[in-house]
Amino acid sequence: MAQLKGWREIPIGGLILEAGNAVEYKTGGWRAFRPVFGQAQCIHCFQCWLFCPDSSIMVDAENEKMVGFDLEHCKGCGICASVCPVNAKVIRQAGEALKRDDPRLCIRMIEEGKAE
Amino acid sequence: MSKYEALTGDQAVATAMRQINPDVVAAYPITPQTETVEFFAEYVANGEVTTDFICVESEHSAMSACVGASAAGARVMTATSANGLALMWEVVYIAASLRCPIVMSLVNRALSGPINIHCDHSDVMGMRDSGWIILFSENGQEAYDNIIQAVRIAEHPDVLLPVAVCQDGFITSHAMERVEVYDDADVRAFVGTYRPKWSILDVDNPKTYGPLDFYDYYYEHKRQQVEAMEHARRVILEVADEFNRKFGRNYGLFETYRLEDADVAVVVTNSTAGTAKVVVDNLRAQGLKVGLLKPRVFRPFPAKELTDALRHLKAVAVMDRSIAFGSMNNAGPLFLELTAALAIHGVHIPIADYVFGLGGRDIKPSEIESVYRDMLRVAETGRVERLVTYLSVRE
């Protein structure tokens, strides 16, 4: 962790005077469930990228591909898995409620600490 | 050219606000609001000010709007009273900690319950540790002068704290008195233009107000607030000095009245100090050496200066218009703080507290005289018989 500053060295009132610095705040440690991406199923629709509240979906813009998750910032909310149309299709075809880590899903939510 | 007008305390404050012409006023328009906001709304409607007047649905929203406008870089004022202040509670602290130089007219009235709308100081004493600078005013003139000075104190770059300017509910807020109103241009020149250093409307330099601030930095921001309060001690006197040179009225941390050669004194704020001056004159005419000290600045508390002004006395009575329930002997807040100050600075004078006037109960000259007579006896015996007296309560 960076050296913490004294009260004379920081802006008053908790002001943050630089923009775009949320990237420095690593929130990945908050996660209880980790999203895992099934490359084979993905249709690269970018619904997860659109809905992710933390800009944690990494994309290859040039080739228009979803490439994975920024796990330093992803808090594991699971919105990506909820909005994934492939997940929806898999669940519908299965005809039953699937566990969040079912291997058939495109975006699976795996409990932190557990293997994929 | 200044001119004398017959104004209520509320009108005097509204007049100061008109002359200051703040960028934003956010206030709740209904009870327990004072007439100040009604008068000011007329100035807005008549185009006498260019202020954006935000009429909100509660005092919590009023102070929230003030904080937002202040963060945007506006010069912001508001007015409230009693339970209105209580409803602002959460945001009162936020205004101070986000370092928003908001100026509030606070007409001191009793907190419910039972429901009461009349004068006492239970409202302001609740905010004494909130980080606001608190000024007291004896009459409409002082409220007017304090509001003008408050803008400069609040916005000083070394301070950047909100300021509450108090006066007594109904006793001075609704009573008409002679007030010297200075020339509009002179007041505007005195308050100057507010140049905020960190405006969120400065889109070329984006910044964040009010982010999460945990155990790693919150404490450092509180330490900064302490520093700002310490700077305020100096700035309040600098502003008072400049005000005196411009408008010819001398304000300090407190006012003393026939105190220098007195044996006993009463310490009391706001309008009751005016009544007490008459009592002092009457007793002086009888050859009794009595004096008065009227605190103007309650936050930051001028502990050392008060001690120096009182150290020659043989007995001191504090008159408190509120009770700090459950505190030492259920005394009043002013007494508790002053006794601590005297003790810390090694001054051991017999001292007693007189709680009075709760919920607007009248305080009569004869009652203040009885306090002085008690203290003259204490000065002789050197012994305080009753630490806290609830003056004129019916047994």
HADDOCK unambig.tbl for C-alpha pairs under 7 A between the chains (distance, minus, plus):
assign (segid A and resid 6 and name CA) (segid B and resid 220 and name CA) 6.76 0.50 0.50
assign (segid A and resid 7 and name CA) (segid B and resid 220 and name CA) 4.64 0.50 0.50
assign (segid A and resid 7 and name CA) (segid B and resid 221 and name CA) 6.54 0.50 0.50
assign (segid A and resid 7 and name CA) (segid B and resid 223 and name CA) 6.66 0.50 0.50
assign (segid A and resid 7 and name CA) (segid B and resid 224 and name CA) 6.29 0.50 0.50
assign (segid A and resid 12 and name CA) (segid B and resid 221 and name CA) 6.43 0.50 0.50
assign (segid A and resid 12 and name CA) (segid B and resid 224 and name CA) 6.73 0.50 0.50
assign (segid A and resid 13 and name CA) (segid B and resid 97 and name CA) 5.54 0.50 0.50
assign (segid A and resid 13 and name CA) (segid B and resid 98 and name CA) 4.33 0.50 0.50
assign (segid A and resid 13 and name CA) (segid B and resid 99 and name CA) 5.54 0.50 0.50
assign (segid A and resid 13 and name CA) (segid B and resid 221 and name CA) 5.97 0.50 0.50
assign (segid A and resid 14 and name CA) (segid B and resid 98 and name CA) 6.88 0.50 0.50
assign (segid A and resid 14 and name CA) (segid B and resid 209 and name CA) 6.92 0.50 0.50
assign (segid A and resid 14 and name CA) (segid B and resid 210 and name CA) 6.31 0.50 0.50
assign (segid A and resid 14 and name CA) (segid B and resid 211 and name CA) 6.76 0.50 0.50
assign (segid A and resid 14 and name CA) (segid B and resid 213 and name CA) 6.90 0.50 0.50
assign (segid A and resid 14 and name CA) (segid B and resid 221 and name CA) 6.43 0.50 0.50
assign (segid A and resid 15 and name CA) (segid B and resid 208 and name CA) 5.69 0.50 0.50
assign (segid A and resid 15 and name CA) (segid B and resid 209 and name CA) 5.15 0.50 0.50
assign (segid A and resid 15 and name CA) (segid B and resid 210 and name CA) 6.74 0.50 0.50
assign (segid A and resid 16 and name CA) (segid B and resid 207 and name CA) 5.49 0.50 0.50
assign (segid A and resid 16 and name CA) (segid B and resid 208 and name CA) 4.91 0.50 0.50
assign (segid A and resid 16 and name CA) (segid B and resid 209 and name CA) 6.80 0.50 0.50
assign (segid A and resid 17 and name CA) (segid B and resid 206 and name CA) 6.88 0.50 0.50
assign (segid A and resid 17 and name CA) (segid B and resid 207 and name CA) 4.55 0.50 0.50
assign (segid A and resid 17 and name CA) (segid B and resid 208 and name CA) 6.55 0.50 0.50
assign (segid A and resid 18 and name CA) (segid B and resid 206 and name CA) 6.59 0.50 0.50
assign (segid A and resid 18 and name CA) (segid B and resid 207 and name CA) 5.75 0.50 0.50
assign (segid A and resid 19 and name CA) (segid B and resid 206 and name CA) 5.58 0.50 0.50
assign (segid A and resid 19 and name CA) (segid B and resid 207 and name CA) 5.85 0.50 0.50
